[in-house]
Amino acid sequence: MLPKSNKFGLVGRGISYSFSRIYFTEKFSKPEFENYSYENFDFENLDNFKEFINQNPELKGLNVTIPYKEKILNQLDDLSEIAAEIGAVNVIKFSKNGALIGYNSDWFGFTKSIEPNLKSHHKKALILGTGGGSKAVAFALKKLGISYCFVSRSNFSDSKSYSELNKNDFEEFQIVINCTPLGTSPNIEVCPPIPYQFLTSSHLVFDLIYNPSETLFLQKAKEKGAVIQNGAEMLVFQAEKAWEIWNL
């Protein structure tokens, strides 16, 4: 067998549950990928990131997840135009000269995943959370011609706080997207603090979380008749886009 000379992996913190490792390990189990491998790289912080890169010359590409999609930016040599506009990176490509170039495939995965469920009345969206994932979602919505408003625990410009959400908001915004980690396994008994009683069958409720497949957030939305969708399909689309980027 050839050595595992083409190494890929995921940079994050507390990522033992990683979808990416499962997905790419299965992909690389095919005969044509016998010298490929995918690993999780769990970083407490990014202080030693450049040292890690230098010590792993066989690395060919990386994914990036919570909490480093934004913090990784200052560790990179360049950004794609889209990643720069979004302000978050979830894919790192190693150029032929060794430069680290940041890309974002989250927006693509989200777009491909949500598009089939969009109806003509889905004109505005509430984005719960303000991290790297939410920035990619905002970029995707903009491309789809859907206006949006961020919702966060603390007020900042062009956002709403959870405490001020009311019935009028849910009549105006008929897409609700959870970009927070609230409800991720094993902490499945929590959910974003929105007034779920105002959700209806006209709403499309999307959770970027994929484990569990039906979070408490989605369960509460389902009880109100909303169309619900988790992040599993989005992850497949973004993973394949990452693979495409690594092989450009």
N, C-alpha and C positions, 0 to 999 in steps of 0.2 A: 504494500500500500504506500502511496505517496505521502510525504509528510504534510501535516496540516499547515501549509505555507500561506494560505489565504484566510486570514483571520478577520472576522467582523465581530461587532459586539454592541452592547447597550451601556451607556453611561447614565447613571442615576443614583438615587439613594433609597435603600429599602426596596429593592427590585426583584426579590426572589420569585415573585408572582409573574414575572415578565411574559407577556404575550410574544414579544419579539423573539426571545430565545426559543420558545416552543415552535414558533412559525418557521424561523430560518433553520433550526435544527432538522425539522421535517423536510424542508426544501433541500437542504444539503445532504440528505440521506440518499438522494438519487445518485446513480453511478457516475454521472457526468460531474458531480461535485465532490468526488472522493477526497480531494485535498483542501476542502473548505470547512471552516468551523465558525461557530457563533457562541460568544460567551457574555455573561453579565459582568460588568465592571462597576462595583458598588463603591462610590466615593462619599466619604463623610463631608468633604469639601473639595474644591478644585485647586487647592494650593499646589499640589504635585502633579497636575494634569500634564504639563509639558514634559516633565521627567518620565511619566508613564508612557507617553507617546514615543520618546526617545528609546525607552527600554523594550519597546514592542515593534520592531521594524517590519514584522510580518503583517501588521494591521493594514487593511485595505479600505475600511470604511466603518463608521460608527453611527448608531442611533443615539439620540439624547432624549431623556424623559425627565419627569418631575424629580427634583426641583431646579433643574439646570438649563432649561430651554432658553432662558434669558441670560443667566449668569455665565453661560459658556461663550457668549459673544466675544468677550475680551481675550479669550484664549485662542481665537482663530485668526488666520492671516487675511481672509477675505470672506465676503458674503455674496450670495446670489442676489440679484435685484429684488426678487420677491421676498427672500429672507430678511433683507435690509428693510424693506417696507413694512413687513409684519413686525419685526423686532424680536423674533424668536426663531430658534433653530432646533430641528429634531433629526437632521441628517448631516453628517460630516463626511465629505469626500476628500480623499488623499490624492492630491494632484501628482503628476509624474515627477515634479521637482520637489515633492515633499511638503508643499504648502497645504494647510488645512482650510478647506472652503466650506462654509456653512450654507445649508439649504433648508427649506421647509417643505415637507410633503404632507403635513397635517391638513393644511387647507384643501389640498387636492382630495385626500381621503374623505374629509367631511363633505365636500361638495358632491362627490360621486355617490356617497352614502345617502345623503338627505334628499337629493334631487327627485327620486321617484315618488317621494311622499309629499312633495309640495303641491298645494292646490292654489287656485287663483286668488283665494282670500288671504293667503299667507304672505302678507306684505311687510310685516314688522316683527322683529324678534327681540326678546329679552335674553341677554347673555349673562348667566350667573357666574361670577368670578372674573378676575382681571389678570390672570397669569398668562403664561406662554400659550397654552391651549386656546384660551379665549381670544387672544390676538389673531391666531390663525383662523378661528371661526369667524371673527369680524371681517377679516380679509375676504374669506369665501363668500360671506353674505353680501358684501359690497359687490363682488363679481357677479353674484346672482341677482343684483338689483333689489335686494331686501335691506331696508333700513333697520337699525338696531340701537339698543340702549344697554349699557352695562349695568349690572346690579352688584353692589358690593357691600361689605359690612360698614365701611366708612365712606362718606360722601366725597366724591371728587368731581371735577367738571365733566359734564355730559354723562353723568351716571345717576342712578337712583340707589337709595339704601333699601335693604330688605324691609325695614320697619315702615317705610312709606308706601309700599306697594298696596294698591287697592283694586276694587272691581273695575274701575275705568281703565286701569293699566292693562288688565287682562282682556278687556273688550278691544283695546287698541292693538295690543301685541299678541298675536295668536300663534306665535312660535316661542317656545321656552327651551333654552339650551343650558344644561348644567355642565359647566367647565371647571367646577371645583372637585376636589377629591372626596367630598362628603358622601359617604355610603359605600366606599370601596371596601371590599373584603380585607380584613376580618371585621371592620367596623360598620356592619351592615344595618345597624339600628338607628343610624342618623341620616338626615337629609337636609337639603337647603331649606331655610326657614321662610318659605313663601306661603301666601294664603291659598292653599290648594282648593278651597271651596269655590274659587272663581274660575277654575278650569272647566272646559266644556268639550263636547264632541267636535267642536270646530278647531280645537287646539292640536298642534303637533308638538310633542314634548320629546326632546332628544337628550340623552345622557351620554357623555363621552366615556363614562365608566363601562367596562365590559365584564367585570367580575365583582359582584354577581351579575348574571345576565339580566335580571330584573331587580334593580335597586328599589329601596323604599320610595325614593323620588318618583320612579316610574310606576310603582304599585299605586301610589296615591293619585297619580295622573290617570291611570287606567280606570280606577274606581269612578272617576268623573267622566269617563267615556272618551278621553283624549286618545289620539293616535300616538303610540309610544315607540321609541326606537333607542337601542343601546349603541355603544361604540364599537362593537365587534367588527362589523362590516367596514367601518371607517379605518380600522387598524389594518385590515387586509389590503385595502386600497393604498394606504400610506406606505405600507411595507413594500409593496410591489413598485411603487414610485421611488422609494429609497433604493431598491435594487437597480432600477433603471438609471438613477443618478450615479450610483457607484460605477456603473458600466458605461457611462458616457464617454 
